[in-house]
Amino acid sequence: MPNHLHSPHLSTRFQALDQFLIEHQQLWKPRPFTSLQLAWETAHPELAAHLRQCSLADAETDTTAASLPAPFPQLAQQARQLSALGNLPETDLPPAAHRLDVAVPGRKWQQIEAFASHLAFREQPRHWLDWCSGKGHLGRRLLQPGQHLTCLEYDAELVAAGQVLSTHHHLPAQHVHQDVMASDSARHLADDKSVVALHACGDLHVRLLQLASQQGCRQLAIAPCCYNRIAAQQYQALSTAAQASSLQLSLDDLGLPLSETVTAGARVRRQRDTSMARRLGFDLLQRQQRQSDEYLPTPSLPVAWLEKPFEQYCRDLAELKQLPVSGNPDWAMLEAAGWQRLAEVRNLERVRNLFRRPLELWLVLDRALFLEEQGYDVRLGLFCDYPLTPRNLLILAERDG
């Protein structure tokens, strides 16, 4: 297994990823779901033709890149090499106190255990700060004798529930009702704080990086999540290296690393497939009706809509979009075409999906390099295996006391 990344490898890897993503952006930026034809198909006709005749099951199994026409196997190998990353070293985390994990869903608790056991700081933390803490399960798991804990959370109910739990376990923890995006959130950050954030979304963890480095916090441990949950319409680069890059990322682009459902069960997957096949059938209908080859964005719909007959579904959705339906659409043909398109879309997406992890690593390296510029010693690696959570990248940053 490759090692975790540390200076100066952060910068070297970032530049290699940057070059790879820029060079191939015509392959991963366009979305097969919204376009009937993709520009890259003319450049790689053999690959496009092959993928368009694959079944939905082929897209689901997606095992052998080697058997697909060029340039797929070559790109898959490059993406794999550029995304390779080892685990951060484990620490001797004392076992959890009795019943500390009560009321925490199993998978969440496993993520907390994994995160907590990879915080190998040189100096022993004195005061943990759990950023966007929820009920503070992570902070409580980290707390050792002689340490203090502050939990910041926006949802007042979670703050209250967290305080009850901490009091019940007789822990020196303060749960604070705080909007971390508000201007006064910096008052909780000081140089004696070791700040942790497990899966704080987009702007919430970016805000933490900016404030914690300004306030001189000694230690940071951040596992980022939901890079597209930002207020801006375009990605705002943090590090000098990313600011110098010609790569421009839209909210759609930023959603790419999050576009897989590792943990979904068969029923949820079936619902998702049906929903997407129907949307694609409706998309063909709206193109006919509007006599326009443009995708028409539609809102997310309640699952109950999938119980409607296909024609009713389309008519109701058309009404929702104030689109009059004229003539006699061939509903059976449109429904079948929707499923056919779903198979094509999923298979064409296999090309786009090769760039999921490289893009995610580019984004996380932007954060790591930013912290390095702020005077931190930074390490980047994995804190758990992929099936436990695909968002398994952890940034550890430490300043000399």
PABAZA-407477 format. One record per residue (C-alpha): residue in one letter; z negated, y negated, x. Coordinates in steps of 0.05 Angstrom, whole numbers. Example, Ala and Ser with C-alpha at 12.3 -4.5 7.8 and 13.67 -1.06 7.14 Angstrom:
<atoms>
+------+--------+--------+--------+
! rest !      z !      y !      x !
+------+--------+--------+--------+
!    A !   -156 !     90 !    246 !
!    S !   -143 !     21 !    273 !
+------+--------+--------+--------+
</atoms>
This chain:
<atoms>
+------+--------+--------+--------+
! rest !      z !      y !      x !
+------+--------+--------+--------+
!    M !      0 !      0 !      0 !
!    P !     15 !    -70 !     28 !
!    N !    -42 !   -116 !     43 !
!    H !    -65 !   -175 !      2 !
!    L !    -36 !   -242 !     24 !
!    H !    -71 !   -293 !     67 !
!    S !    -47 !   -353 !    108 !
!    P !      6 !   -360 !    135 !
!    H !     37 !   -304 !     93 !
!    L !     27 !   -342 !     28 !
!    S !     79 !   -393 !     49 !
!    T !    128 !   -342 !     78 !
!    R !    126 !   -301 !     14 !
!    F !    133 !   -362 !    -30 !
!    Q !    196 !   -384 !      6 !
!    A !    228 !   -315 !      1 !
!    L !    212 !   -311 !    -74 !
!    D !    237 !   -382 !    -84 !
!    Q !    304 !   -365 !    -52 !
!    F !    310 !   -300 !    -93 !
!    L !    295 !   -334 !   -160 !
!    I !    341 !   -393 !   -147 !
!    E !    399 !   -349 !   -123 !
!    H !    396 !   -305 !   -185 !
!    Q !    374 !   -353 !   -240 !
!    Q !    437 !   -341 !   -280 !
!    L !    413 !   -269 !   -288 !
!    W !    342 !   -283 !   -313 !
!    K !    344 !   -351 !   -348 !
!    P !    391 !   -336 !   -406 !
!    R !    358 !   -295 !   -462 !
!    P !    399 !   -237 !   -492 !
!    F !    360 !   -246 !   -557 !
!    T !    390 !   -315 !   -570 !
!    S !    460 !   -307 !   -540 !
!    L !    513 !   -258 !   -564 !
!    Q !    546 !   -260 !   -495 !
!    L !    514 !   -276 !   -428 !
!    A !    550 !   -314 !   -373 !
!    W !    532 !   -261 !   -320 !
!    E !    569 !   -207 !   -358 !
!    T !    636 !   -233 !   -332 !
!    A !    610 !   -229 !   -260 !
!    H !    583 !   -158 !   -269 !
!    P !    627 !   -126 !   -323 !
!    E !    610 !    -54 !   -304 !
!    L !    535 !    -65 !   -308 !
!    A !    542 !   -103 !   -374 !
!    A !    586 !    -50 !   -406 !
!    H !    539 !      5 !   -384 !
!    L !    477 !    -30 !   -412 !
!    R !    511 !    -47 !   -478 !
!    Q !    524 !     26 !   -493 !
!    C !    453 !     49 !   -476 !
!    S !    405 !     69 !   -533 !
!    L !    340 !     36 !   -552 !
!    A !    304 !     96 !   -523 !
!    D !    340 !     85 !   -456 !
!    A !    311 !     15 !   -453 !
!    E !    241 !     41 !   -469 !
!    T !    241 !     94 !   -414 !
!    D !    275 !     49 !   -362 !
!    T !    259 !     97 !   -306 !
!    T !    316 !    101 !   -256 !
!    A !    345 !     37 !   -230 !
!    A !    385 !     80 !   -181 !
!    S !    431 !    108 !   -236 !
!    L !    453 !     39 !   -261 !
!    P !    516 !      3 !   -235 !
!    A !    510 !    -50 !   -181 !
!    P !    477 !    -99 !   -171 !
!    F !    419 !    -70 !   -211 !
!    P !    391 !    -20 !   -160 !
!    Q !    397 !    -71 !   -104 !
!    L !    362 !   -126 !   -145 !
!    A !    308 !    -77 !   -167 !
!    Q !    292 !    -59 !    -95 !
!    Q !    291 !   -132 !    -73 !
!    A !    245 !   -151 !   -131 !
!    R !    199 !    -93 !   -114 !
!    Q !    194 !   -113 !    -41 !
!    L !    182 !   -186 !    -57 !
!    S !    129 !   -170 !   -108 !
!    A !     91 !   -119 !    -66 !
!    L !     18 !   -137 !    -61 !
!    G !    -45 !    -98 !    -42 !
!    N !   -114 !    -97 !    -71 !
!    L !   -166 !   -148 !    -48 !
!    P !   -224 !   -114 !    -12 !
!    E !   -280 !    -89 !    -57 !
!    T !   -351 !   -112 !    -52 !
!    D !   -415 !    -74 !    -65 !
!    L !   -429 !    -98 !   -134 !
!    P !   -498 !    -75 !   -158 !
!    P !   -493 !    -33 !   -222 !
!    A !   -495 !    -72 !   -287 !
!    A !   -563 !    -83 !   -320 !
!    H !   -580 !    -37 !   -378 !
!    R !   -539 !    -51 !   -441 !
!    L !   -504 !   -113 !   -411 !
!    D !   -437 !    -87 !   -436 !
!    V !   -459 !    -80 !   -509 !
!    A !   -410 !   -114 !   -557 !
!    V !   -356 !   -120 !   -504 !
!    P !   -292 !    -82 !   -520 !
!    G !   -282 !    -26 !   -470 !
!    R !   -218 !    -52 !   -438 !
!    K !   -248 !   -122 !   -430 !
!    W !   -310 !    -94 !   -397 !
!    Q !   -267 !    -53 !   -348 !
!    Q !   -229 !   -117 !   -330 !
!    I !   -295 !   -153 !   -319 !
!    E !   -321 !    -97 !   -275 !
!    A !   -256 !    -96 !   -234 !
!    F !   -255 !   -173 !   -226 !
!    A !   -330 !   -176 !   -208 !
!    S !   -323 !   -122 !   -155 !
!    H !   -268 !   -159 !   -116 !
!    L !   -304 !   -225 !   -103 !
!    A !   -314 !   -216 !    -28 !
!    F !   -338 !   -285 !     -8 !
!    R !   -366 !   -298 !     62 !
!    E !   -427 !   -333 !     36 !
!    Q !   -471 !   -309 !    -21 !
!    P !   -458 !   -351 !    -84 !
!    R !   -518 !   -391 !   -109 !
!    H !   -493 !   -417 !   -176 !
!    W !   -438 !   -385 !   -216 !
!    L !   -396 !   -426 !   -264 !
!    D !   -358 !   -386 !   -316 !
!    W !   -298 !   -429 !   -338 !
!    C !   -273 !   -417 !   -410 !
!    S !   -328 !   -365 !   -413 !
!    G !   -326 !   -342 !   -486 !
!    K !   -395 !   -309 !   -494 !
!    G !   -404 !   -308 !   -419 !
!    H !   -398 !   -233 !   -408 !
!    L !   -365 !   -243 !   -339 !
!    G !   -417 !   -293 !   -315 !
!    R !   -475 !   -248 !   -337 !
!    R !   -444 !   -189 !   -300 !
!    L !   -440 !   -229 !   -236 !
!    L !   -510 !   -258 !   -238 !
!    Q !   -557 !   -229 !   -186 !
!    P !   -631 !   -246 !   -172 !
!    G !   -639 !   -316 !   -144 !
!    Q !   -573 !   -341 !   -173 !
!    H !   -560 !   -387 !   -232 !
!    L !   -504 !   -386 !   -284 !
!    T !   -470 !   -441 !   -324 !
!    C !   -419 !   -421 !   -378 !
!    L !   -369 !   -472 !   -405 !
!    E !   -336 !   -456 !   -472 !
!    Y !   -300 !   -497 !   -525 !
!    D !   -318 !   -453 !   -586 !
!    A !   -388 !   -471 !   -610 !
!    E !   -399 !   -403 !   -643 !
!    L !   -385 !   -367 !   -577 !
!    V !   -431 !   -415 !   -540 !
!    A !   -488 !   -399 !   -588 !
!    A !   -475 !   -324 !   -586 !
!    G !   -472 !   -325 !   -510 !
!    Q !   -538 !   -362 !   -505 !
!    V !   -571 !   -311 !   -550 !
!    L !   -546 !   -254 !   -505 !
!    S !   -568 !   -288 !   -441 !
!    T !   -637 !   -304 !   -470 !
!    H !   -643 !   -231 !   -494 !
!    H !   -630 !   -207 !   -423 !
!    H !   -679 !   -260 !   -394 !
!    L !   -624 !   -290 !   -350 !
!    P !   -624 !   -361 !   -319 !
!    A !   -560 !   -380 !   -356 !
!    Q !   -541 !   -444 !   -391 !
!    H !   -485 !   -441 !   -442 !
!    V !   -452 !   -509 !   -451 !
!    H !   -406 !   -530 !   -508 !
!    Q !   -350 !   -564 !   -469 !
!    D !   -276 !   -578 !   -477 !
!    V !   -254 !   -565 !   -406 !
!    M !   -192 !   -609 !   -416 !
!    A !   -237 !   -670 !   -432 !
!    S !   -249 !   -722 !   -378 !
!    D !   -324 !   -707 !   -373 !
!    S !   -315 !   -633 !   -355 !
!    A !   -316 !   -650 !   -280 !
!    R !   -391 !   -665 !   -285 !
!    H !   -405 !   -590 !   -285 !
!    L !   -369 !   -579 !   -220 !
!    A !   -403 !   -592 !   -154 !
!    D !   -401 !   -566 !    -83 !
!    D !   -456 !   -514 !    -96 !
!    K !   -415 !   -480 !   -151 !
!    S !   -376 !   -415 !   -147 !
!    V !   -326 !   -419 !   -203 !
!    V !   -296 !   -359 !   -238 !
!    A !   -241 !   -356 !   -290 !
!    L !   -215 !   -290 !   -316 !
!    H !   -151 !   -301 !   -356 !
!    A !   -159 !   -374 !   -373 !
!    C !    -92 !   -396 !   -402 !
!    G !    -41 !   -444 !   -372 !
!    D !    -67 !   -515 !   -371 !
!    L !   -140 !   -490 !   -373 !
!    H !   -137 !   -456 !   -306 !
!    V !    -92 !   -510 !   -275 !
!    R !   -143 !   -562 !   -295 !
!    L !   -197 !   -520 !   -261 !
!    L !   -157 !   -518 !   -196 !
!    Q !   -148 !   -593 !   -196 !
!    L !   -220 !   -611 !   -214 !
!    A !   -255 !   -558 !   -171 !
!    S !   -216 !   -579 !   -109 !
!    Q !   -231 !   -653 !   -123 !
!    Q !   -305 !   -639 !   -132 !
!    G !   -308 !   -595 !    -70 !
!    C !   -331 !   -530 !   -103 !
!    R !   -348 !   -479 !    -49 !
!    Q !   -316 !   -418 !    -80 !
!    L !   -263 !   -403 !   -132 !
!    A !   -239 !   -338 !   -163 !
!    I !   -183 !   -344 !   -212 !
!    A !   -140 !   -292 !   -248 !
!    P !    -87 !   -334 !   -283 !
!    C !    -56 !   -319 !   -350 !
!    C !     -6 !   -348 !   -401 !
!    Y !     33 !   -394 !   -354 !
!    N !     72 !   -421 !   -415 !
!    R !     10 !   -448 !   -451 !
!    I !     19 !   -518 !   -425 !
!    A !     27 !   -586 !   -459 !
!    A !     87 !   -607 !   -417 !
!    Q !    158 !   -584 !   -436 !
!    Q !    174 !   -565 !   -363 !
!    Y !    132 !   -532 !   -309 !
!    Q !     94 !   -582 !   -267 !
!    A !     91 !   -554 !   -195 !
!    L !     24 !   -561 !   -159 !
!    S !     37 !   -547 !    -85 !
!    T !     82 !   -587 !    -39 !
!    A !    125 !   -524 !    -30 !
!    A !    138 !   -515 !   -104 !
!    Q !    149 !   -589 !   -115 !
!    A !    203 !   -586 !    -61 !
!    S !    237 !   -527 !    -95 !
!    S !    300 !   -538 !   -137 !
!    L !    274 !   -487 !   -188 !
!    Q !    263 !   -520 !   -256 !
!    L !    223 !   -478 !   -306 !
!    S !    224 !   -486 !   -382 !
!    L !    171 !   -459 !   -429 !
!    D !    219 !   -401 !   -444 !
!    D !    224 !   -386 !   -370 !
!    L !    148 !   -388 !   -363 !
!    G !    141 !   -337 !   -418 !
!    L !    182 !   -285 !   -379 !
!    P !    123 !   -254 !   -340 !
!    L !     85 !   -244 !   -405 !
!    S !    142 !   -210 !   -443 !
!    E !    117 !   -139 !   -439 !
!    T !     67 !   -101 !   -480 !
!    V !     36 !    -49 !   -436 !
!    T !    -20 !    -34 !   -484 !
!    A !     15 !    -32 !   -552 !
!    G !     10 !     33 !   -592 !
!    A !     68 !     68 !   -626 !
!    R !     56 !     35 !   -694 !
!    V !     55 !    -35 !   -665 !
!    R !    117 !    -21 !   -624 !
!    R !    153 !      5 !   -686 !
!    Q !    135 !    -58 !   -724 !
!    R !    158 !   -101 !   -667 !
!    D !    225 !    -64 !   -663 !
!    T !    236 !    -70 !   -739 !
!    S !    218 !   -144 !   -737 !
!    M !    266 !   -158 !   -680 !
!    A !    323 !   -116 !   -709 !
!    R !    316 !   -155 !   -774 !
!    R !    316 !   -222 !   -739 !
!    L !    379 !   -201 !   -701 !
!    G !    412 !   -180 !   -766 !
!    F !    392 !   -247 !   -797 !
!    D !    420 !   -282 !   -735 !
!    L !    489 !   -251 !   -748 !
!    L !    484 !   -273 !   -821 !
!    Q !    465 !   -345 !   -805 !
!    R !    522 !   -349 !   -754 !
!    Q !    571 !   -327 !   -808 !
!    Q !    541 !   -374 !   -861 !
!    R !    538 !   -435 !   -816 !
!    Q !    604 !   -417 !   -782 !
!    S !    569 !   -434 !   -717 !
!    D !    557 !   -392 !   -655 !
!    E !    488 !   -422 !   -644 !
!    Y !    421 !   -386 !   -648 !
!    L !    376 !   -412 !   -704 !
!    P !    302 !   -409 !   -685 !
!    T !    259 !   -377 !   -740 !
!    P !    184 !   -379 !   -749 !
!    S !    139 !   -318 !   -738 !
!    L !    130 !   -282 !   -804 !
!    P !     73 !   -241 !   -834 !
!    V !     79 !   -166 !   -822 !
!    A !     83 !   -157 !   -898 !
!    W !    154 !   -186 !   -895 !
!    L !    176 !   -120 !   -863 !
!    E !    160 !    -85 !   -929 !
!    K !    214 !   -125 !   -965 !
!    P !    284 !    -96 !   -974 !
!    F !    329 !   -124 !   -919 !
!    E !    370 !   -167 !   -967 !
!    Q !    307 !   -198 !   -996 !
!    Y !    280 !   -210 !   -926 !
!    C !    344 !   -247 !   -906 !
!    R !    347 !   -288 !   -970 !
!    D !    274 !   -309 !   -964 !
!    L !    282 !   -327 !   -891 !
!    A !    346 !   -366 !   -907 !
!    E !    308 !   -404 !   -961 !
!    L !    252 !   -419 !   -911 !
!    K !    305 !   -448 !   -863 !
!    Q !    339 !   -485 !   -921 !
!    L !    403 !   -446 !   -908 !
!    P !    445 !   -433 !   -971 !
!    V !    474 !   -362 !   -972 !
!    S !    543 !   -360 !  -1003 !
!    G !    594 !   -304 !  -1016 !
!    N !    577 !   -230 !  -1014 !
!    P !    546 !   -211 !   -948 !
!    D !    550 !   -137 !   -930 !
!    W !    475 !   -125 !   -925 !
!    A !    479 !    -52 !   -901 !
!    M !    528 !    -71 !   -846 !
!    L !    484 !   -130 !   -824 !
!    E !    421 !    -87 !   -822 !
!    A !    455 !    -34 !   -781 !
!    A !    485 !    -87 !   -735 !
!    G !    415 !   -115 !   -725 !
!    W !    390 !    -48 !   -699 !
!    Q !    453 !    -40 !   -655 !
!    R !    441 !   -109 !   -626 !
!    L !    368 !    -93 !   -614 !
!    A !    389 !    -35 !   -569 !
!    E !    438 !    -80 !   -532 !
!    V !    388 !   -137 !   -525 !
!    R !    333 !    -91 !   -499 !
!    N !    380 !    -60 !   -448 !
!    L !    409 !   -127 !   -425 !
!    E !    337 !   -151 !   -418 !
!    R !    326 !    -98 !   -365 !
!    V !    363 !   -143 !   -317 !
!    R !    320 !   -203 !   -336 !
!    N !    256 !   -161 !   -331 !
!    L !    269 !   -147 !   -257 !
!    F !    249 !   -219 !   -246 !
!    R !    184 !   -218 !   -286 !
!    R !    138 !   -201 !   -229 !
!    P !    174 !   -243 !   -176 !
!    L !    168 !   -304 !   -222 !
!    E !     95 !   -290 !   -236 !
!    L !     80 !   -284 !   -162 !
!    W !    119 !   -349 !   -148 !
!    L !     74 !   -384 !   -200 !
!    V !     10 !   -355 !   -172 !
!    L !     30 !   -372 !   -101 !
!    D !     42 !   -443 !   -123 !
!    R !    -31 !   -444 !   -144 !
!    A !    -55 !   -410 !    -80 !
!    L !    -15 !   -458 !    -35 !
!    F !    -43 !   -518 !    -73 !
!    L !   -114 !   -494 !    -58 !
!    E !    -95 !   -483 !     15 !
!    E !    -71 !   -555 !     18 !
!    Q !   -139 !   -577 !    -10 !
!    G !   -174 !   -545 !     50 !
!    Y !   -190 !   -477 !     22 !
!    D !   -185 !   -410 !     58 !
!    V !   -144 !   -371 !      6 !
!    R !   -131 !   -297 !     -6 !
!    L !    -86 !   -268 !    -60 !
!    G !    -84 !   -196 !    -83 !
!    L !    -95 !   -147 !   -140 !
!    F !   -162 !   -135 !   -172 !
!    C !   -142 !    -76 !   -216 !
!    D !    -85 !    -29 !   -233 !
!    Y !    -28 !    -53 !   -277 !
!    P !    -44 !    -11 !   -340 !
!    L !   -113 !    -43 !   -346 !
!    T !    -81 !   -111 !   -349 !
!    P !    -12 !   -135 !   -325 !
!    R !    -46 !   -201 !   -307 !
!    N !    -80 !   -168 !   -247 !
!    L !    -69 !   -221 !   -193 !
!    L !   -131 !   -254 !   -165 !
!    I !   -137 !   -317 !   -123 !
!    L !   -199 !   -323 !    -80 !
!    A !   -211 !   -390 !    -47 !
!    E !   -270 !   -410 !     -3 !
!    R !   -290 !   -472 !     35 !
!    D !   -333 !   -471 !     96 !
!    G !   -403 !   -491 !     77 !
+------+--------+--------+--------+
</atoms>
